[in-house]
């Protein structure tokens, strides 16, 4: 299962910088994870200061 980013995202970019799959990109109002590229490693969740990335 891929991770997704909740509305708690503050658009800091920490998750995108840590993603080894380059599956995270800045969206209109928050960062978004491309589920097809996500390897479900949890790197994004580990670095997020507000806990926005969650496993689906």
C-alpha positions in Angstrom: 0.0 0.0 0.0 1.2 3.5 -0.8 1.4 6.4 1.6 -0.8 9.4 1.1 -0.4 13.0 2.5 -3.3 14.3 4.6 -4.5 17.9 4.8 -2.2 18.4 7.8 0.6 19.0 5.3 2.4 22.4 5.8 4.2 22.2 2.4 7.7 22.2 4.0 9.1 19.7 1.4 10.9 17.5 4.0 9.1 14.4 2.7 10.0 15.0 -1.0 13.7 15.4 -0.1 13.7 12.1 1.7 11.7 10.0 -0.9 14.1 7.5 -2.6 11.5 6.9 -5.3 10.9 10.5 -6.2 7.2 9.8 -5.7 6.4 13.1 -3.9 5.8 16.4 -5.6 4.3 19.7 -4.6 0.6 20.0 -5.4 -1.7 22.9 -5.4 -2.3 23.1 -1.6 -0.1 20.3 -0.2 2.5 17.8 -1.3 1.2 14.7 -3.1 2.4 11.1 -3.4 2.2 9.3 -6.7 0.9 5.9 -5.6 2.4 4.1 -8.6 5.9 5.2 -7.7 5.6 4.9 -3.9 7.5 1.9 -2.4 5.8 2.1 0.9 9.1 2.6 2.7 7.9 5.2 5.2 10.8 7.6 4.8 8.4 10.5 4.3 6.5 9.7 7.5 9.7 9.6 9.5 10.8 13.1 8.6 7.5 14.9 8.5 7.2 17.4 11.4 3.4 17.2 11.4 2.8 13.5 10.6 1.0 14.2 7.4 2.1 11.1 5.4 0.0 8.1 6.4 -0.2 4.5 5.1 -3.4 3.9 3.2 
